């Protein structure tokens, strides 16, 4: 995987995570449909990513309420917290800023 693809996947992950929590309150079915549409559109630029989400029926991987979903969210936030350790611009992966936007 190239650096570009890696950065794209991380950026897309952030986008999907933020979209899942930032959508205004609305009918649950409409919100789910909007989220899945956003995921499908974002994933359409990368065949591997699109295939992954098609296999999940475009359901998010960090947005659910199960223990597994919470573990994934925690892992994502931990990865953001350590972005600078991987040579990524830490300001673009600030877990505190993300959590503040979600509340």
C-alpha positions in Angstrom: 0.0 0.0 0.0 1.4 3.4 -0.9 1.7 6.3 1.5 -1.0 8.1 -0.5 -3.4 5.1 -0.1 -2.5 4.9 3.6 -3.2 8.6 4.1 -6.4 8.3 2.1 -7.7 5.4 4.1 -6.9 7.2 7.4 -8.6 10.4 6.1 -11.6 8.4 4.9 -11.8 6.6 8.3 -11.9 10.0 10.0 -14.6 11.2 7.6 -16.8 8.2 8.2 -16.4 8.4 11.9 -17.2 12.1 12.0 -20.2 11.7 9.6 -21.6 9.0 11.8 -21.7 11.2 14.9 -22.2 14.6 13.3 -25.4 14.0 11.4 -28.2 16.0 12.8 -30.9 14.1 14.7 -33.3 12.7 12.3 -35.2 9.5 11.7 -32.9 6.6 12.4 -33.6 5.0 9.0 -32.8 8.2 7.1 -29.7 8.7 9.2 -28.5 5.2 8.5 -29.2 5.6 4.8 -27.3 9.0 4.7 -24.4 7.4 6.5 -24.2 4.4 4.2 -24.5 6.7 1.1 -21.6 8.8 2.4 -19.5 5.7 3.0 -20.3 4.3 -0.5 -19.4 7.6 -2.1 -16.1 8.0 -0.2 -15.1 4.4 -0.8 -15.8 4.5 -4.5 -12.4 6.0 -5.1 -10.6 3.0 -3.8 -11.6 -0.5 -5.0 -10.2 -2.3 -2.0 -12.0 0.0 0.4 -15.2 -0.2 -1.6 -15.0 -4.0 -1.6 -14.5 -4.0 2.2 -17.6 -1.8 2.8 -19.7 -3.7 0.2 -19.0 -6.8 2.2 -20.3 -5.0 5.3 -23.3 -3.5 3.4 -21.7 -0.1 3.9 -22.1 -0.3 7.7 -19.6 1.7 9.7 -16.9 -0.1 11.8 -16.5 2.6 14.5 -20.0 3.7 15.1 -21.9 0.8 16.6 -22.8 0.2 20.2 -21.3 -3.2 20.8 -18.2 -3.8 22.8 -16.4 -4.7 19.6 -17.4 -1.3 18.1 -16.2 0.5 21.2 -12.9 -1.4 21.0 -12.5 -0.3 17.4 -13.2 3.3 18.3 -10.7 3.2 21.1 -8.1 1.7 18.7 -8.8 4.5 16.2 -8.5 7.2 18.8 -5.3 5.7 20.1 -3.9 5.6 16.5 -4.8 9.3 16.1 -3.1 10.0 19.4 0.1 8.4 18.1 0.0 9.8 14.6 3.1 11.9 15.1 5.0 8.7 16.0 4.4 7.6 12.4 5.4 10.8 10.7 1.9 12.0 10.2 0.8 15.6 10.9 -0.5 15.1 14.5 -2.7 18.2 14.3 -4.7 16.5 11.5 -5.2 13.5 13.7 -6.1 15.1 17.1 -8.3 12.6 19.0 -9.3 15.3 21.5 -10.6 17.6 18.7 -12.5 14.7 17.2 -14.1 13.8 20.5 -15.0 17.5 21.1 -16.8 17.6 17.8 -18.7 14.4 18.6 -20.1 15.7 21.9 
